[in-house]
Amino acid sequence: MAMQPAVLAEADQVEPRAGRLWLRALRSPLTLTGVVITLIFCVLAVIGPWIAPYDPSAVTDAATAPPSFDHWLGTTQNGQDILSQMLYGAQASMFVGLGSAVVTTVLSVLVGVTAGYLGGVSDELLSLLANVFLVLPGLPLTIILAAYLPHSGSLGIILVISLTGWAWGARVLRAQTLSLRKRDFVEAARATGERTSKIILRDILPNQLAVIAASFLGTVTAAILTQASLAFLGLTDVTQWSWGTILYWAQADSALLTGSWWWFGPAGLAIALIGTALSLVNFGIDEFINPRLRQAGIATLKAQRAQVSRKRAGRGKRVRRGVQDRRLRPAGSTDVILDVRHLKVNYGVVTAVDDVSFTLRRGEVLGIAGESGSGKSTLAYAITRLHKPPAEIPQGEIRYTQPDGSTVDVLAMDSDELRSFRWEELSIVFQSAMHALNPVMRIGAQIEDALVAHRPGSTAPERAARVVELLGIVGIPADRANSYPHELSGGMRQRAMIAVGLALDPEIIVMDEPTTALDVVIQRQIIDKIMELKDRLGFSVVFITHDLSLLIEMSDTIAVMYGGRIVELAPAQDFHERPQHPYSRGLLASFPTLSGPKKELTGIPGSPPDLRRLPSGCSFRPRCPVAFDACAERSPSLYQIGSSSAACLRYDEEHAVTIGETA
Ligand SMILES: Nc1ncnc2c1ncn2[C@@H]1O[C@H](COP(=O)(O)OP(=O)(O)OP(=O)(O)O)[C@@H](O)[C@H]1O
């Protein structure tokens, strides 16, 4: 993809600058305090033994001396320097705290995220393991394990704390992953063909960082406290200096009784201080990770100025990429691009899509209408092979004709073929952009992800330029590439989703109620944009919506679904003027028209069928105003009536007498 220098320059500016966010998080005085205190403890832990004024075990004459110039923190009953013990102890305590937190967090993330994301047998086995560790009583187990490992030093303590602590975090992360993996933005990432490892790293883990960070920092504090408690109880090697062993000797030598506060005070204070500092750091991390928590001050004047100048720089410089040859095919040409035959989708015993057949031509808009539960989304997911268990396709064919004229069987594709088919040839715009976009990733980065997954050879500037171009195509200012989804209006979010869908110039775009959550003005803008893009770029659209008037306006062909079947398939105008199926007539009678004479809205009596208990014969029969006896006996197939077809027995030759009345 050749890039224009001007575009590259502009694109460079929309690269996310994650590094700066850390600096912004540090602007909070509380976070800064926490970070500084934590850093001081970490530095002391490293250099403590070198800067300690005395050997912490050296016995002197200055027994139980309060703080003085020679001994800043006083001495023990044996005249040992408490400051030196604290400095040596800082190393042991911080090592245990950080070491336990690393091991515990790695175990929790590995087990929790793997179990939650993979599900099935892996989830059952890993959850069983976590549950076993959860029901083991923590403190007694720690005491027993520590009793067996008193001389193994800090590593033994880390092992004990990690073994008894990982299961809780794993449970929380598993629950979060289970919920996240069903979110639309993870579905969208899967649909764009991203690999499982990348989905976990880019979509699942970033959304759990707050929990992981809280768990890590909490474990540091808990481990330091546990180590201190074990040492205090004499269950560790009490000749190794840690804040816990200082407390052990203070208690053993009756420091409390003799009022030697300087003996136990510093160790207690150090534990409390590091705990508080880590909590403050945790707040800062939360703010850094969750863009919604970031203060309004983040949009600094500087940032605003940068955006304005970027806008100016962008004017007149945006260069549209040359439209590929295949785009020059006239819209509405008759060659079939997608041929769906006798498709069936089951959810266990429920058949949600039953014997559905249709063709989609290049540049055509196929609108799918029908009440809620009629199987529209299930059909869309099946076409894209995004259906998930319990959904399965026991029967049918989906044939896709490639631009070179060769035809491929979509149902026979393996995962690699599917990965390139989805998004390169067929993309999906999901119903709710707020859920389909990753809340912790900038819009530009999300569009870029599809490019990274499918154009591994492209360079970062090329991708960034394409992001700018795509945003321009859908009418979003280029500087919005740096915005998070919550910073955009609903209409912009939906347009951003369309930009993601267009990223790889697909031949077909499946749009599942892309404008449902938007007000009518924005809805109109987006629909106009989709139609303009379709005419310009020449892709085909499968459009699903409840809005029948919109569907008639947009579509070339309309498929009406009822109880999982297509009951009418007709050119949009014919459908509007001469609906053939009684259900289509009912649907049209339920919608007001903005133009033309006022008409009474009659609607359709009754409610959509329960797919688990479909009536015999025609499933619309119980609600049909023109049903007759034969309708209870057999299910009608589609009958051709002019350019339309309808699944109604009134068009069967046997009942020809009725055709005159209904056609
Ligand atoms: N995960 C599932 N497990 C079991 N049955 C399901 C599942 N998802 C959908 N169904 C069944 O499939 C039928 C069709 O659902 P689908 O979501 O495709 O309908 P729809 O026409 O798209 O509805 P809506 O317009 O409300 O989105 C539903 O009535 C429901 O009974």
The ligand as an SDF file (V2000), in Angstrom:
LIG
                    3D

 31 33  0  0  0  0  0  0  0  0999 V2000
  -27.6510  -19.0520   22.7770 N   0  0  0  0  0  0  0  0  0  0  0  0
  -28.8630  -19.5370   22.5440 C   0  0  0  0  0  0  0  0  0  0  0  0
  -29.2470  -20.6990   23.0870 N   0  0  0  0  0  0  0  0  0  0  0  0
  -30.4690  -21.2210   22.8310 C   0  0  0  0  0  0  0  0  0  0  0  0
  -31.3790  -20.6430   22.0170 N   0  0  0  0  0  0  0  0  0  0  0  0
  -31.0410  -19.4790   21.4450 C   0  0  0  0  0  0  0  0  0  0  0  0
  -29.7870  -18.8530   21.6760 C   0  0  0  0  0  0  0  0  0  0  0  0
  -29.7500  -17.7020   20.9790 N   0  0  0  0  0  0  0  0  0  0  0  0
  -30.9140  -17.6020   20.3350 C   0  0  0  0  0  0  0  0  0  0  0  0
  -31.7010  -18.6710   20.6110 N   0  0  0  0  0  0  0  0  0  0  0  0
  -33.0140  -18.9600   20.0640 C   0  0  0  0  0  0  0  0  0  0  0  0
  -33.0000  -18.6250   18.6920 O   0  0  0  0  0  0  0  0  0  0  0  0
  -34.1300  -17.8290   18.3670 C   0  0  0  0  0  0  0  0  0  0  0  0
  -33.6920  -16.8040   17.3470 C   0  0  0  0  0  0  0  0  0  0  0  0
  -32.8810  -15.8420   18.0140 O   0  0  0  0  0  0  0  0  0  0  0  0
  -32.2340  -14.6370   17.2310 P   0  0  0  0  0  0  0  0  0  0  0  0
  -31.4480  -13.8510   18.2130 O   0  0  0  0  0  0  0  0  0  0  0  0
  -31.5440  -15.1580   16.0360 O   0  0  0  0  0  0  0  0  0  0  0  0
  -33.5450  -13.8330   16.7780 O   0  0  0  0  0  0  0  0  0  0  0  0
  -33.6170  -12.3730   16.1650 P   0  0  0  0  0  0  0  0  0  0  0  0
  -34.6700  -12.4270   15.1130 O   0  0  0  0  0  0  0  0  0  0  0  0
  -32.2940  -11.9120   15.7500 O   0  0  0  0  0  0  0  0  0  0  0  0
  -34.1440  -11.5620   17.4050 O   0  0  0  0  0  0  0  0  0  0  0  0
  -33.8250  -10.0400   17.7600 P   0  0  0  0  0  0  0  0  0  0  0  0
  -34.4460   -9.2490   16.6620 O   0  0  0  0  0  0  0  0  0  0  0  0
  -34.5060   -9.8480   19.0710 O   0  0  0  0  0  0  0  0  0  0  0  0
  -32.3370   -9.8960   17.8350 O   0  0  0  0  0  0  0  0  0  0  0  0
  -34.6080  -17.2190   19.6860 C   0  0  0  0  0  0  0  0  0  0  0  0
  -35.9800  -17.1790   19.7330 O   0  0  0  0  0  0  0  0  0  0  0  0
  -34.1110  -18.1610   20.7350 C   0  0  0  0  0  0  0  0  0  0  0  0
  -35.1520  -19.0370   21.0880 O   0  0  0  0  0  0  0  0  0  0  0  0
  1  2  1  0
  2  3  1  0
  2  7  2  0
  3  4  2  0
  4  5  1  0
  5  6  2  0
  6  7  1  0
  6 10  1  0
  7  8  1  0
  8  9  2  0
  9 10  1  0
 10 11  1  0
 11 12  1  0
 11 30  1  0
 12 13  1  0
 13 14  1  0
 13 28  1  0
 14 15  1  0
 15 16  1  0
 16 17  2  0
 16 18  1  0
 16 19  1  0
 19 20  1  0
 20 21  2  0
 20 22  1  0
 20 23  1  0
 23 24  1  0
 24 25  2  0
 24 26  1  0
 24 27  1  0
 28 29  1  0
 28 30  1  0
 30 31  1  0
M  END
$$$$
